[in-house]
Amino acid sequence: MNVFRQVVRAMSVLQHPVDPRPRLFVDITLLVLTNTRTGIQRVSRNILQQWLDQPNLPHRVEPVYLCEGVFRLARKAARREFGAIRLKRRDVPMRAKAGDLFLGLELAPQLVAANLPVYEQLRRDGVRIHFVVYDLLPVLHPEWFLASTAAEFRTWVQTVTRVADGLACISVAVSDEVKRWCDQNPPPRDRPLAIGHFPLGADPENRRAIRSVFLPPEAADLLLPETRSVLMVGTIEPRKGHAQALAAFERLWAQGEAIHLIIVGAPGWKSDALIERLKTHPENGHRLVWLPSLDDAGLHALYRHATVLLAASQGEGYGLPIVEAARHGLPILARDIPVFREVAGAGATYFHGGDGASLARALLDWFAHSAAGDAARPERIHPFSWEQSARKLMQVLAGKRIRHVIAAPKVDQKQPSA
């Protein structure tokens, strides 16, 4: 019987040869356990899909998830969510070895901080650990977030800067912020920390889905060619600039301007008063339309037919709506912050000021320049595809596209005197 088993095992190896490449374990715990389809999960889905669809990467990609303090191969989720039919085994525990890579692709502050010993063991096993950093806003501007969120995020930053070999930031601006934070809050480390950057992607719309697009009547009526409509995309939260935008439009409406404001974004935190204003506003359903939920096809339709995108956020890690707008040829009026300059460059018009009056003037100026034909053109923005985004992230993991390196503390080699 033992001889028979050995023969069967040998035949199995011949039919399914062992892949000699080192493995890249990609943590998708939140997608496996919650699957809430947040903006960050949208990024992680697109990146991982690109990697799973490419058989000739330098690493064998293995999605994993954390369960009761143990990382397991996410084979079921990979087949269900990504069509990775080649991954056929069960969700067995992850077996990492020296030379493998681990990537925290999602943002999971509570899970990472609570499982520090797991990551420390991976490092002892010779696994190089990387995390994607989407922004540092909760530690740089805690006033924009719930106190509990800011505290959890600070613990996450302290954990990843302590245990990671590399951090992959979604923009140059974020990588510079991480460098400054580490300089001001030196993490306890015994090896250098590489800080790289990669861009996010934005692929063209699914034309098949466009045919079945559905928009509420109050939004569909605003897509007529003669209608001037301003589109905002993003969760309703303090930093996004919705309150300033509403104040600006109230000024414009009081002056008799027939300019419409379309807001696409779910309710967020610390925004109850603003949400109540939107719901009860006398222009709601007329010159003001708020769409708390909208599928991709509906959003693509708005990008195609609105007059201009208003990116009024005071802080972002990247600014994906700017890239999506550029994909559709939609002009952009953006707040003048470093990350928007990085993403849009000369392809957007920029405004300053934090009150309704200054934004109202900026909007009127933009419409005047647009009518004259000399407003900034979105064609000057060259969006990356998700394939390009995934490839550049892989380059960061390989030690390329590194902008900063945090040196390990120097150890005093002098021996104590007798």
C-alpha positions in Angstrom: 0.0 0.0 0.0 2.8 2.4 0.8 4.4 1.8 -2.6 1.1 2.4 -4.3 0.7 5.8 -2.5 4.2 6.8 -3.5 3.4 6.0 -7.1 0.2 8.0 -7.0 2.0 11.0 -5.4 4.8 10.8 -8.0 2.2 10.8 -10.9 0.5 13.8 -9.3 3.7 15.7 -9.2 4.4 14.9 -12.9 0.9 16.1 -13.9 0.9 19.2 -11.6 4.6 20.3 -11.4 5.5 22.5 -8.4 5.7 26.1 -9.3 9.3 27.2 -8.4 8.5 30.9 -8.2 8.5 32.6 -4.7 5.0 33.4 -3.6 3.3 36.7 -3.1 0.7 36.4 -0.4 -2.0 39.1 -0.8 -4.1 39.8 2.3 -7.8 40.2 1.3 -9.3 39.5 4.8 -12.0 42.2 4.6 -13.1 41.1 1.2 -13.4 37.5 2.3 -15.2 38.2 5.6 -17.2 41.4 4.9 -17.2 42.2 1.2 -18.5 45.7 1.7 -17.3 47.0 -1.7 -15.7 50.2 -0.3 -13.5 52.4 -2.4 -10.4 50.7 -1.1 -11.9 47.3 -1.8 -12.5 48.5 -5.3 -8.8 49.2 -5.6 -7.8 45.8 -4.1 -10.2 43.9 -6.4 -8.8 45.5 -9.5 -5.2 45.1 -8.6 -5.6 41.4 -7.5 -7.7 40.6 -10.6 -4.9 41.9 -12.8 -2.3 39.8 -11.0 -4.5 36.6 -11.1 -5.1 37.1 -14.8 -1.3 37.2 -15.6 0.4 33.8 -15.4 4.0 35.1 -16.0 4.6 37.3 -13.0 7.8 37.0 -11.0 5.8 35.7 -8.0 3.0 33.2 -7.7 0.1 35.2 -6.3 -1.8 33.6 -3.5 -4.8 35.5 -1.9 -4.9 34.9 1.9 -7.1 35.9 4.8 -6.7 36.1 8.5 -8.8 33.8 10.6 -8.3 33.3 14.4 -4.7 34.5 14.2 -3.8 32.3 11.3 -3.5 33.3 7.6 -5.2 30.8 5.3 -5.2 30.6 1.5 -8.3 32.3 0.2 -9.0 29.7 -2.5 -12.8 29.7 -2.3 -12.9 33.5 -2.5 -10.4 33.6 -5.3 -12.6 31.3 -7.4 -15.8 33.0 -6.4 -14.8 36.6 -6.7 -12.0 36.5 -9.3 -12.7 33.4 -11.4 -9.3 31.9 -10.4 -10.2 28.4 -11.3 -6.6 27.3 -11.3 -6.7 27.6 -7.4 -8.4 24.4 -6.6 -7.3 23.4 -3.1 -9.1 24.1 0.1 -8.5 27.1 2.3 -5.5 25.5 4.1 -3.2 27.5 6.4 -0.6 29.6 4.6 2.9 28.1 4.6 5.4 30.9 4.0 9.1 30.5 3.6 12.2 32.7 3.1 12.0 34.6 -0.2 8.2 34.9 -0.2 6.5 38.3 0.0 3.4 39.4 2.0 1.3 42.4 0.9 -1.4 44.0 3.0 -3.4 45.3 0.1 -6.5 46.3 2.1 -6.8 48.8 4.9 -7.6 46.8 8.1 -6.3 48.8 11.1 -7.9 46.7 13.8 -6.8 43.3 12.3 -3.2 44.4 11.7 -2.6 46.0 15.1 -4.2 43.0 17.0 -2.0 40.5 15.1 1.4 42.0 15.4 3.0 38.7 16.6 1.8 37.1 13.3 3.7 39.6 11.2 6.7 39.4 13.4 6.8 35.6 12.9 6.6 36.1 9.1 9.7 38.3 9.3 11.5 35.7 11.4 10.6 33.2 8.7 12.4 35.4 6.1 9.2 36.8 4.5 9.4 40.4 3.3 6.3 42.4 4.4 4.7 45.3 2.5 1.6 47.3 3.1 -0.3 49.7 0.8 -0.8 53.1 2.3 -3.8 54.9 0.9 -3.4 58.1 3.0 -2.5 59.4 6.4 -5.4 61.7 6.9 -6.7 60.3 10.2 -3.4 61.0 11.9 -2.7 64.3 10.0 -6.3 65.6 10.4 -8.0 63.7 13.2 -10.7 66.5 13.4 -12.1 65.1 10.2 -12.8 61.7 11.6 -14.4 60.0 14.6 -12.1 59.8 17.6 -12.1 56.0 17.6 -11.2 55.9 13.9 -8.3 58.3 14.3 -7.0 56.3 17.3 -7.2 53.0 15.5 -5.5 54.4 12.4 -2.6 55.8 14.5 -2.1 52.4 16.0 -2.1 50.9 12.5 0.5 53.4 11.2 2.7 52.7 14.2 2.4 48.9 13.6 3.1 48.9 9.9 6.1 51.4 10.1 7.5 49.0 12.8 7.0 45.7 11.1 7.0 46.3 7.3 10.0 46.1 5.0 8.3 48.4 2.5 5.3 50.7 2.1 3.6 51.2 -1.2 1.8 54.6 -1.3 -0.9 55.5 -3.9 0.7 58.8 -4.7 4.0 60.7 -4.4 2.2 63.1 -2.0 1.3 60.3 0.3 4.8 58.9 0.2 6.1 62.3 1.2 3.6 62.5 4.1 4.7 59.0 5.3 8.4 60.1 5.2 7.6 63.2 7.3 5.6 61.2 9.8 8.4 58.7 10.3 10.9 61.5 10.8 8.7 63.0 13.5 7.7 59.6 15.0 10.7 57.3 14.5 9.4 53.7 14.5 11.4 51.1 16.4 13.2 49.1 13.6 16.2 46.9 13.0 16.2 47.3 9.2 15.6 50.1 6.7 12.0 50.9 5.6 11.5 51.6 1.8 8.7 53.9 0.9 7.6 53.7 -2.7 4.6 54.9 -4.8 2.3 53.7 -7.6 -0.7 55.3 -9.3 -4.3 54.0 -9.2 -6.0 52.9 -12.4 -9.3 53.8 -14.1 -10.4 51.6 -16.9 -12.9 52.6 -19.6 -16.6 52.0 -18.9 -18.3 48.8 -19.7 -20.3 49.6 -22.8 -22.6 46.6 -22.3 -23.6 48.0 -18.9 -24.2 51.5 -20.3 -27.2 50.1 -22.4 -29.1 49.3 -19.2 -28.3 52.4 -17.3 -31.0 53.7 -15.0 -31.0 57.2 -13.4 -33.6 58.7 -11.2 -35.8 61.2 -13.2 -34.4 64.2 -11.3 -30.9 63.3 -12.4 -31.7 62.2 -15.9 -33.4 65.5 -16.6 -30.1 67.3 -15.8 -28.2 65.5 -18.6 -29.7 67.4 -21.4 -27.1 69.2 -23.5 -28.3 72.7 -22.6 -28.2 72.0 -18.9 -25.2 73.3 -16.9 -24.5 70.7 -14.2 -21.7 70.3 -11.7 -20.9 66.8 -10.5 -19.4 65.9 -7.1 -18.4 62.3 -6.4 -17.4 61.0 -2.9 -18.7 60.0 0.5 -20.4 62.8 2.5 -17.8 63.6 5.2 -16.3 66.8 6.5 -13.1 67.0 4.4 -14.9 66.5 1.0 -16.1 70.1 0.7 -19.8 69.4 0.3 -20.8 72.1 2.8 -18.7 74.7 1.0 -20.2 73.6 -2.3 -23.7 73.9 -1.1 -23.0 77.4 0.3 -21.6 78.4 -3.1 -24.5 77.1 -5.0 -27.0 78.8 -2.6 -25.3 82.1 -3.6 -25.5 81.3 -7.3 -29.1 80.3 -7.1 -29.9 83.5 -5.2 -28.3 85.4 -8.1 -30.6 83.5 -10.5 -27.9 81.2 -12.0 -29.4 78.1 -13.6 -26.5 75.8 -12.5 -27.3 72.4 -11.1 -25.4 70.5 -8.4 -25.3 66.7 -8.6 -23.8 64.9 -5.5 -23.1 61.2 -5.7 -22.0 59.8 -2.4 -23.2 57.8 0.6 -23.6 59.3 4.0 -20.4 59.2 6.0 -19.3 60.3 9.5 -19.7 63.6 11.3 -22.1 64.8 8.6 -25.6 64.5 10.1 -26.4 68.2 9.9 -25.3 68.5 6.3 -27.2 65.4 5.3 -30.4 66.8 6.9 -29.8 70.1 4.9 -29.5 68.1 1.7 -32.7 66.2 2.4 -34.8 69.2 3.3 -33.3 71.8 0.9 -35.9 73.6 -1.1 -33.8 72.9 -4.3 -33.6 69.2 -3.6 -35.0 67.4 -6.7 -34.7 70.6 -8.7 -31.3 72.3 -9.0 -29.9 70.1 -6.3 -29.8 66.3 -6.7 -28.2 64.0 -4.1 -27.8 60.3 -5.1 -26.6 58.4 -2.0 -26.2 55.2 -4.1 -25.5 54.8 -7.8 -24.2 51.8 -9.7 -21.2 52.1 -12.0 -23.3 52.4 -15.2 -25.2 55.4 -13.7 -22.0 57.1 -12.6 -20.4 56.6 -16.0 -23.5 58.3 -17.5 -23.1 61.3 -15.2 -19.4 61.5 -16.0 -20.3 61.6 -19.7 -23.0 64.2 -19.6 -22.2 66.6 -16.7 -20.6 69.9 -17.5 -17.8 69.8 -15.0 -16.5 67.7 -12.1 -16.0 69.7 -8.8 -13.2 68.1 -6.7 -13.5 70.1 -3.5 -11.9 67.7 -1.1 -9.4 69.2 1.4 -7.4 66.0 1.6 -7.0 62.8 -0.5 -4.6 60.0 -1.0 -5.1 60.2 -4.8 -8.4 61.5 -6.2 -9.9 58.7 -8.2 -12.9 60.8 -9.4 -10.5 63.1 -11.2 -9.0 60.2 -13.2 -12.4 58.8 -13.9 -13.7 62.2 -15.1 -10.6 62.5 -17.4 -11.4 59.1 -18.9 -14.7 60.4 -19.9 -13.5 63.8 -21.2 -15.2 65.7 -18.4 -13.5 69.0 -17.4 -12.4 69.4 -13.8 -12.4 72.2 -11.3 -10.3 71.1 -8.3 -9.1 72.5 -5.0 -5.5 73.4 -5.2 -3.9 70.7 -3.1 -0.6 68.8 -3.9 -2.2 65.4 -4.7 -4.6 66.9 -7.2 -1.8 68.8 -8.9 0.1 65.5 -9.0 -2.8 63.6 -10.6 -4.3 66.3 -12.9 -1.4 68.6 -13.6 -2.4 71.1 -16.4 -5.5 69.1 -17.1 -7.6 70.8 -14.4 -8.6 74.3 -13.3 -7.8 75.0 -9.6 -9.5 77.1 -7.0 -8.5 78.4 -3.6 -10.5 79.5 -0.5 -12.6 77.7 2.0 -15.9 79.7 1.9 -18.9 79.6 -0.3 -18.2 83.1 -1.8 -14.8 82.1 -3.1 -16.0 78.9 -4.6 -19.0 80.6 -6.2 -16.6 83.1 -7.9 -14.4 80.2 -9.1 -17.4 78.4 -10.6 -18.6 81.5 -12.5 -15.0 82.1 -13.7 -14.8 78.5 -14.9 -18.0 78.7 -16.8 -16.8 81.9 -18.4 -13.5 80.4 -19.5 -15.3 77.3 -20.7 -17.6 79.4 -22.9 -14.6 81.2 -24.3 -12.9 77.9 -25.0 -9.8 78.4 -22.9 -10.6 76.3 -19.8 -8.1 73.5 -18.9 -8.7 70.4 -21.0 -8.9 67.0 -19.3 -7.2 65.4 -22.4 -4.0 66.7 -20.8 -4.4 64.1 -18.0 -3.2 60.6 -19.0 -4.9 58.1 -16.7 -3.4 54.8 -15.9 -5.2 51.5 -16.5 -5.5 49.0 -13.8 -3.1 46.8 -15.6 -0.5 49.6 -15.4 -1.3 50.3 -11.8 -0.9 46.6 -10.9 2.4 46.4 -12.8 3.8 49.5 -11.0 2.8 48.2 -7.6 4.7 45.0 -8.4 7.7 47.2 -9.2 7.5 48.7 -5.8 7.5 45.3 -4.2 10.6 44.5 -6.3 12.4 47.5 -4.8 11.8 49.9 -7.7 9.9 53.2 -7.6 11.3 53.9 -4.1 11.1 57.6 -3.2 12.4 57.4 0.4 14.2 55.0 2.7 14.0 55.3 6.4 17.3 54.1 7.8 17.4 51.7 10.8 18.8 53.3 14.0 22.5 53.0 14.2 23.7 50.6 16.9 26.6 51.9 19.1 29.4 49.3 18.6 31.4 50.5 21.6 31.8 48.1 24.4 31.1 49.4 27.9 34.2 50.1 29.9 35.2 47.7 32.6 
